[in-house]
């Protein structure tokens, strides 16, 4: 039997992390297929933390960068875990690798999912660095693996499970980036900052930091970075998050990336920070303390790493909420510019361009509506034609087809009514075209009434009234002529007298 067997799929395409939901479903299907294939193979992976090694009770599946081992008698257990959580692991690894410019390790990273609590506790004892309270997925930066207890992990919500895995993957990647030399406080701050933001948790962090700052009880950065210092673990964890948030917000990502690269070879983390940030760490710490009131007042909501996730913006864009989508994409544009990630930046800028087109098209639709409400139909037709050109650049599902058709029908009807009324005004002076003029004015008035155009109705009514007055004058004139004719005939007959002709 072969001592090891590795099944790989193509390396992650960074852009694929931001693909459509259809591509996401395809990726899950591929992961499921690979995991199912691997789950039926002998579990002969490399030596692992389980106390008795990978015995027959362990089931194994792989993703692009992870080998997942599940302690279960179910042959499909590892495949199921890979399908549910493999995407989270890969996304976290992809984002962190881009963040710290690290290459994938030569061997796959391992995830051990324990069903036996005693074995899990035994594995935890081999992990050198302590974890902050509440962490269930424990990362071993020496063995490059993650251990978790399945029973507790399955009780987590999808978001909690995602953040547990992202937190653990962060420890592994920062260990790769710094060769295991990153100080504890900075490492924990990064791991928490990598989690998808949860406002309730971040509010508690900000509140804890604020209260400690007001009491003057915040530990120094030196103490924060000592894993065994006499510091409240919850406070140390909260402070470490605020420090990383400050460094990214104030100095962007590149110095932090450089710090991770330098800390392994520098005499101390202080020297690595001085080299990466170009200033004394004590000055940085002082600036952080001065910035805390602003941060705890509300800036704690800002998390630049969250901008890796384009799905919220994509959903807003698909729902034609262009202004909100552009607002959501602005941090992503900032993030990928800082990371020098041209492919991801191009995708974000393409989405922003789509937002700009949609915003312009919506503005034209708003102006069209205003033109219709003010009954300036020619302007409405012109604006509507421009809006249709803009919407033609957007996906068909984002085009308000029914609204465009409604506005077009209203605008063309109003414009047609104006044409009819102008025609009636031109024909009203011709006796011969009187019926046609009156019919045109009447039709225009009916259309104006349906459009709620009171001014148009009044204008059409004036033309009708004028035509009706002229018609009455004609009738009266003809009647007067008839009466005069009869009177003249009577007078003529009376003036002639009796006829002298006799036929007898």
C-alpha positions, 0 to 999 in steps of 0.5 A: 500500500502506498504511504501517501496519496494526494488528490489535487484540483486546480489552484484557486483562481482569485477571481473565482472567489468573487464569481456569481452564485452559479459558479459557486454552486458549480464549485461546490459540486466539484468539491463534493465529487472530489471529496466523495472520491477521496472518502472511499480511499484508505486514510493514509495521510501524513502523521497527524495530531490524533493520539493514535494517528489516523486509524481506520475510524478516520475518514478523509477528503481534500479540497485545494489546500486542505486535507479534512479528516473526520473521526466518524464511522460514516464513509461520507462524513469527511465528504459532507464536511468538505461540502459544507465548510470546504468553501469557507476554508478555501475562501479564507486561505485565498483572502489571507494569502493575497493579504500577506502575499504568501504562496501555498505551502508544499503540503496540504493543511489539515483539519481534524474533526473529532467526535471523541472529546477526550481525543480532542482535549488530548490534541489541544494539549499539544498546541503551544499558544493559548487561544482566546475564550470562545474559540472552538477551532484551534490552530496549531501553527507548528503542525499547520493544522486545525482541530475542532470538536464536531459536537460543539461545532455543529451547534454553531450558526453558519456565520459562527462556524464560518468565523471559527474557521476563518479565525483558525486559518488566519493563524496558519497563514500568519504563521506561514507569512512570519515563519511562526514569529508573529507576536501573540497580540498582533496574531490574535488581532489579525485573526479576529479582524479576518472574521466576518464582522458581527456588530454585536461582538464588535460593539462589545470589543469597543465597549471593553476597550473604552472602559479600560481606557477610561480607567487607565488600565489598558496594557502596553503593546509589550504586555499585549504581545506576551501570551502568558502576561498577567492580562485579562484574556478578554481585554487582551483580545479586544485590545489586539483587535483595536490595534490591528484596526488602527494600523490598517485604517491609519497606515493601510495594509502594506506596512502590516504585510512588510511587518509580517515578512520582517518579524522573523529575521529582525532582532525583535518585533519592535525592530520589525515594526520600526522597519515596516512603519518607518517610526518608533513603535512607542510613537505608534502606540501613543497614536493608537491611544489618542485615536481610541476615543474616535474608534470606540465612538463608532469607527469600530464598525469599519473593517476593510478585510470585510470588503473581500466579500463582494456578495452583498454588493452583488445582491444589491446590484442584481436588485438594481439598488445601484447607489447602495451597491456602489457604496458597498463596493467602495471599500473593496476598491480601496482594499484591492488597490492596497493589495495590488490585486489587478484582477480583483480590482478590475472586477470591482471596477467593472461592477462600479461601472455597472453601478454608475450606468444604473445610477445614471439610468435611474436619474434619467428615469426620475427626470422622465417621471418629472417631465411626465408629471409636468406634462412636458412630453417632448422632454420626457420622450428625449429623456426616456430614449437616453435612459433606454440606451443606458439600461441596454448596457445592463443585464436584462434582468436589471432593466425595468422593462414594464416601467419603461414601456409604461413611461413610453406609452404615457410620453408618446400619448401626450406627445400625440395629443399635443400634435392633435391639438396643434393640428386642430388649432391650425384647422379651426380657421377653415370652414371646410376643415371644421369637423376635422378640427373639432374631432382632433381637439376632442381626442386631444382633450380625452388623452390629456384627461387620461394623463391628468394634464389639466392644462392640456384639457383646458387648452383643448377645451378652449379650442372646442369652445372657440369652434363651437362659438364659430359654429353657433355664429354660422347657424345664427347667420344662416338662420338670419339669412333664411329669415331675411330671405323669407321676409324679402320674398313676402314683401316681393309677393305683396308688392306685386299685387294680384295677378291680372292674368285670367285663364277663363 
